[in-house]
């Protein structure tokens, strides 16, 4: 089986980018869970929604019947990653995140952008 064929048959859970998104999402959930009710109800809910949206859009795109739909949903996921970064900056500025938490999240965030871009480029280059 060629490399292109093996990418085509890879399940969602085998995608490294999807695994990273799940890890990031779970870490953010744990952090936000400990915030006070006001922070959790405002910035916290928005942050959890945006980070969960990254994985949800990758999943939905993978389940679509065309490469065009898949690419479109992964681009939406990339937009949600940028929104997540926005909310993380706001949370840090508002002293809801400490340096240790940022240092745990930063490597995941920094890896996801290039991975999503590479995934977008690869979609549609596979044999149909």
Secondary structure in CASP SS format (residue, H / E / C, confidence):
PFRMAT SS
TARGET T0000
AUTHOR 0000-0000-0000
METHOD secondary structure of the structure
MODEL  1
X C 1.00
X C 1.00
X H 1.00
X H 1.00
X H 1.00
X H 1.00
X H 1.00
X H 1.00
X H 1.00
X C 1.00
X C 1.00
X H 1.00
X H 1.00
X H 1.00
X C 1.00
X H 1.00
X H 1.00
X H 1.00
X H 1.00
X H 1.00
X H 1.00
X H 1.00
X H 1.00
X H 1.00
X H 1.00
X H 1.00
X H 1.00
X H 1.00
X H 1.00
X H 1.00
X H 1.00
X H 1.00
X H 1.00
X C 1.00
X C 1.00
X C 1.00
X H 1.00
X H 1.00
X H 1.00
X H 1.00
X H 1.00
X H 1.00
X H 1.00
X H 1.00
X H 1.00
X H 1.00
X H 1.00
X H 1.00
X H 1.00
X H 1.00
X H 1.00
X H 1.00
X H 1.00
X H 1.00
X H 1.00
X H 1.00
X H 1.00
X H 1.00
X H 1.00
X H 1.00
X H 1.00
X H 1.00
X H 1.00
X C 1.00
X C 1.00
X C 1.00
X H 1.00
X H 1.00
X H 1.00
X H 1.00
X H 1.00
X H 1.00
X H 1.00
X H 1.00
X H 1.00
X H 1.00
X H 1.00
X H 1.00
X H 1.00
X H 1.00
X H 1.00
X H 1.00
X H 1.00
X H 1.00
X H 1.00
X H 1.00
X H 1.00
X H 1.00
X H 1.00
X H 1.00
X H 1.00
X H 1.00
X H 1.00
X C 1.00
X C 1.00
X C 1.00
X C 1.00
X C 1.00
X H 1.00
X H 1.00
X H 1.00
X H 1.00
X H 1.00
X H 1.00
X H 1.00
X H 1.00
X H 1.00
X H 1.00
X H 1.00
X H 1.00
X H 1.00
X H 1.00
X H 1.00
X H 1.00
X H 1.00
X H 1.00
X H 1.00
X H 1.00
X H 1.00
X H 1.00
X H 1.00
X H 1.00
X C 1.00
X C 1.00
X C 1.00
X C 1.00
X C 1.00
X C 1.00
END
